[in-house]
Amino acid sequence: MATFRRFDPSDLDRISKCNLDPLTETYGLDFYLQYYAKWPSMFQVAEDDRGNIIGYIMGKLESSPEYFRNYEHYLPWHAHITALTVAPEARRMGIGRILSEKLEIAADNGDAWFMDLFVRKSNHRAIKFYESMGYSVFRVVKDYYGENVEDPSAGGEDAYDMRKPMKRDVKHEHIRENGRDFEVEPEDVF
């Protein structure tokens, strides 16, 4: 049985077990603390009954800078999942889904148009998971990840920019059905 709560800085030395998966991005301590300071409601953890951190999600609310408003790739106010990971022994228990739903509630409370995330094109399990929650591919970001986990000699790996409309986007203006047909460069993503 897992319990869910907001992240606390004392959790930093307890989340490393969750970061063992090679598909999980690991960040410096200052990065985690920045999210805690700026978006505390968007940083949640899951604990097991012994107090071990068995999952976490980090997110933020943002938009492109105002001076890019007329730019083709301008992003309006939205929520973004920066990281979602569950410890290997706690997978397939619905923890990732619950953490994602908690972030979606925070996104709706923050009046976001949509929730987005980036996922490696080769991470079929994660893509299927997000699609089961209503996310769809909005565009392909070429060489977004610096290394291809399936073939490190191949250079970068493409990412899917996946989105899910939030309550504010009643007309679903910020998603598209044929997102795999739209390719952008990493510098087009804010």
Secondary structure, 3 states (H helix, E strand, C coil): CCEEEECCHHHHHHCHHHHHCCCCCCCCHHHHHHHHHHCHHHEEEEECCCCCEEEEEEEEEECCCHHHCCCCCCCCCEEEEEEEEECHHHCCCCHHHHHHHHHHHHHHHCCCCEEEEEEECCCHHHHHHHHHCCCEEEEEEEEEECCCCCCHHHCCEEEEEEEEECCCCCCCCCCCCCHHHCEECHHHCC
